[in-house]
Amino acid sequence: MARGRVVVEVEVRPTESLEKVLAAVRSVLDIEEYRLEEAGPSRVLVATASLRGLARLHRLLREQRILDAARSVLRRGRSGGRIVFYLHKQAATVGKISFVGGDQESPMGAIRVTIEHPDPDRVIDWLAPPTAMGRPLWEHEPPWE
């Protein structure tokens, strides 16, 4: 875990196309590989990436001007060397970031994102630094450098 990694898990319901769910994930994160796991009547897409896979999320948080909300969600999801948060699957299909509390808040299920890094605060400061008047107070180097 020294360099960090990103793990994404999202249910692919029987009425959903794997390609569309994969496209939703790829619209907000750059994944490197994925597999499909059977989970009863549904399937679960499990995708992984290095921390570089967060670059698209980094850009979208700034474009959508939701750094304060993102920082709050990321800090709440921090535990040990991990950060866990959930994204609204339907919003992701159109490249929008919408944080949810879990599957119950996203009708088609949520995208669960787990970031593993020995210094999660460094990842949070890079992804969503504190702001003043809606602008980042600073920009950090990416956590993989």
C-alpha positions in Angstrom: 0.0 0.0 0.0 3.0 2.3 0.0 2.1 4.0 -3.2 -1.7 3.8 -2.7 -4.5 2.5 -4.8 -8.1 3.0 -5.6 -10.8 0.3 -5.5 -14.2 0.8 -7.0 -17.2 -1.5 -6.3 -20.6 -1.0 -8.0 -23.5 -3.3 -8.4 -24.6 -4.2 -11.9 -28.3 -4.9 -11.5 -30.0 -7.4 -13.8 -31.7 -4.5 -15.7 -28.4 -2.7 -16.3 -25.8 -3.1 -19.0 -22.3 -3.8 -17.8 -21.0 -1.4 -20.5 -23.1 1.5 -19.2 -22.1 0.9 -15.6 -18.5 0.7 -16.7 -18.9 4.0 -18.7 -20.4 5.7 -15.6 -17.4 4.7 -13.5 -15.0 5.8 -16.2 -16.7 9.2 -16.6 -15.5 10.1 -13.0 -12.4 7.9 -12.4 -9.6 6.5 -14.6 -9.7 2.8 -13.9 -6.9 0.4 -15.0 -8.5 -3.0 -14.7 -11.8 -4.5 -13.7 -13.5 -7.8 -13.1 -17.1 -8.9 -12.6 -18.1 -10.9 -9.5 -21.4 -12.8 -9.1 -23.4 -11.7 -6.1 -26.7 -13.6 -6.1 -29.1 -12.2 -8.7 -26.8 -9.3 -9.4 -23.2 -8.8 -10.3 -20.6 -6.5 -8.8 -18.1 -4.6 -10.9 -14.8 -4.4 -9.0 -12.3 -2.0 -10.6 -8.9 -0.9 -9.5 -6.5 1.9 -10.3 -3.4 3.6 -9.0 -3.8 7.0 -7.4 -3.3 8.5 -10.8 -6.8 7.2 -11.5 -8.2 10.1 -9.3 -7.0 12.8 -11.7 -10.4 13.0 -13.5 -12.2 13.3 -10.1 -9.7 16.0 -9.1 -10.6 18.0 -12.2 -14.3 17.4 -11.9 -14.4 18.6 -8.3 -12.9 21.9 -9.5 -15.1 22.3 -12.5 -18.2 21.6 -10.5 -17.0 23.9 -7.7 -17.8 21.4 -4.9 -14.4 21.3 -3.1 -15.9 22.1 0.3 -18.6 19.4 0.1 -16.0 16.9 -1.2 -13.5 17.7 1.6 -16.2 17.2 4.2 -17.3 13.8 2.7 -13.7 12.6 2.3 -12.8 13.6 5.9 -15.9 11.8 7.2 -14.9 8.7 5.2 -11.3 8.6 6.5 -10.4 5.7 8.7 -6.8 4.5 9.2 -5.1 4.4 5.8 -8.4 4.4 3.9 -11.0 6.9 2.6 -14.3 5.5 1.6 -17.1 7.4 -0.1 -20.1 6.8 -2.4 -21.0 8.4 -5.6 -24.5 8.6 -7.2 -24.3 6.1 -10.1 -26.9 7.9 -12.3 -25.1 11.3 -11.9 -21.8 9.6 -12.8 -23.3 8.5 -16.2 -23.2 12.1 -17.3 -19.8 12.9 -15.7 -21.3 14.6 -12.6 -20.0 14.1 -9.1 -22.8 13.7 -6.5 -21.9 12.2 -3.1 -24.4 10.0 -1.4 -24.4 8.2 1.9 -24.7 4.7 0.4 -26.8 2.5 -1.8 -30.0 3.6 -0.1 -29.6 7.2 -1.5 -29.0 6.1 -5.1 -32.0 4.3 -6.8 -29.8 2.2 -9.0 -27.1 1.7 -6.3 -24.1 3.7 -5.5 -20.5 3.6 -6.7 -18.3 2.7 -3.7 -14.8 4.2 -3.9 -12.1 3.2 -1.5 -8.8 5.0 -1.6 -5.9 3.3 0.2 -2.9 5.4 1.1 -0.5 5.6 4.1 -1.3 9.3 4.5 -5.0 9.8 3.7 -4.8 13.5 4.7 -2.4 14.1 1.9 -4.8 12.6 -0.6 -7.7 14.7 0.8 -5.6 17.9 0.7 -4.7 17.2 -3.0 -8.2 16.2 -4.1 -10.2 18.8 -2.1 -8.1 21.5 -0.4 -9.7 24.1 1.9 -11.2 27.0 0.1 -11.8 30.7 0.6 -14.5 32.4 -1.5 -14.9 29.2 -3.4 -11.2 29.0 -4.5 -8.6 26.6 -3.2 -6.2 28.1 -0.6 -3.4 26.0 -2.1 -2.8 23.2 -4.6 -0.6 20.3 -3.5 1.5 18.0 -5.5 -0.3 14.7 -6.4 0.1 12.0 -3.7 2.0 9.7 -6.0 4.9 12.1 -6.6 
